[in-house]
Amino acid sequence: RARHDAAEDLLFEGVVGALASIRSDHPDAVVGAITNSRVNPFAVPSLAPLFDFTVSGEDANIFLHRKPSPVIFEFALERAASLSGKWAASDLRGNSWVHVGDDLPNDVGAAADAGARSVWIADDGAAVGTTEGRSYSTATPEEQAKRLHAAQVARDKMAARIRSVVELPQLFRDWIVESAGND
C-alpha cells in the first residue's frame, strides 16, 4: 500500500488531466500501463479510472521478459486487443499504438521495435541513457557505455519527444490531423 501511496505523490505533473483528456478525445482507445515496477495504476486512486489494464515486469509470466524484451510489449498488445473486442493484436502493430516512456532504451527503442509510435517524455535537462553521477547506479563504465549506445540508437526510433505529459493530448490530435491529411 505504501508503494502506491508514494506513486500518487510522484506522478508526472499533469498526468491525470492529460490522460483524462485522451480518454475523452478517444473513447474507443484502450489505455494500458507497461512497467517494470510493481506499481499498479489500479491501486493509485487518481489513475485507476484512466487505465484499462497493466502489464508489469514483476508479473510471474513476464518477469524473465521485462522491458526492453519484446515479450512484455507483445503481451500488452494481446491484452489490449482482447479488451478492445474489435481488434486482433496483429491489427495493432505498425504504428497504430503508442507507447510513452521516460527511458530511451527500455521504453522508446523497445516499444518502437515492437511496432509502436514511441514518445519520449524528457525535459530539457534529461540525460541520454546515462547513469553517470547517480548514486544508486552500480553500473560499470562498460555497462554505462553500452546503455549510452542503446539510448542513442533508441533516440533515432522515437516518433516524438515531449517535455511534459501535458503535451500528449495535443500530440495525439496533431497525429490524427496528419493521418487524415495522408488519406
Secondary structure, 3 states (H helix, E strand, C coil): CHHHHHHHHCCCCCHHHHHHHHHHHCCCCCCEEEECCCCCHHHCCCCHHHCCEEEECCCCCCHHHCCCCHHHHHHHHHHHHHHHCCCCHHHHCCCCCEEEECCHHHHHHHHHHCCCEEEEECCCCCCCCCCCCCCCCCCCHHHHHHHHHHHHHHHCCCCEEECCHHHHHHHHHHHHHHHHHCC
